[in-house]
Amino acid sequence: MPKRIMEGVVVSTKQDKTVVVRVSRTFLHPLLKKIVRRTKKYHAHDEGNVAQMGKTVSIVECAPRSKLKRWELMTSTTSTEADT
């Protein structure tokens, strides 16, 4: 089974070797037929502490590393500071 890959924005880097990434998804509401946005936060392993707040990163599914960490940092793509 292939590993899932998600893209999101780093919202916290306070923990050592861990980042918190906010991932947004959109879907069509079944009753209201409107597009709805939902967000979820994932804890990801960051071995080199390279991620920075506000950066868009890709995370990939991995074996459990702790109680909350099931993802690891794959790449850091762009900055979203100009967008906000």
N, C-alpha and C positions, 0 to 999 in steps of 0.2 A: 504494500500500500504506500503511495507516495506521501511525502511529508507536506503538510499545509504551509503555505507562505502567506503572511499578512503584512500590510503596510500601514503604518500609523505614525503619530507624532509623540515624541518623548515628552512626558509631563513631569518626571521626577528622576533625578540621578543622585539622590541623597544616600542611598545604600551602597556599600562597597560591592563592586562587580555585579550590580543589579540595576536595571532601568525599568521604569514603568512606562508602558506605551499605550496610548489611547487609540483604539481602532474604531473607525466609523463604518457603518454599513447602511445601505438604503434598501427599502423593499416597498412593494405596493401593498397597502392595507387591504385585507380581503373584503371588508364591508364598505369602508368609506372610499375605496378606490383612489386614495391619495398616496403620494410618496412620503414615507416616514423614515426618519433617520434615527438610528440607535447607536450608542457608543458603548464600548466595553474596555476596561483596562486590563492589560496583561503584564505580568512580571516576567522579564527576560534576562537571561544571563549575558553579561557584558564583561568578558575576560580581561580586556585591557583598559576598562573605564574610558572608552573613547567617545561614547555618545554624549551629546550636549542637549540641553533643554531647547525645545522648539524645533529640533531637527526632525525631518521625515526619515524614518528608518524602515527596513524590512526585517521581519523576525520569522524564524523557521521553527517548526515543531521539533522537539527533541525528547529524550528520555527524562523522567522527573529528576530534577537536581535538588529540590527541597520541597517544602510543603506547598508553596505557591508557584515555583518556577517550573514551567513545562515548555518554555520557549527560549531560544537563544538568538542573539543579535546576528544578523547576516550581513547587511550593508547599511551604511549611512548615505542617503541620497542627496537631499537638498534642505535648505533652510526655509522655514515658513514665517520668519520674523517679518518679512516685507508684506505678507498677506494679512497679518493681523493689525 
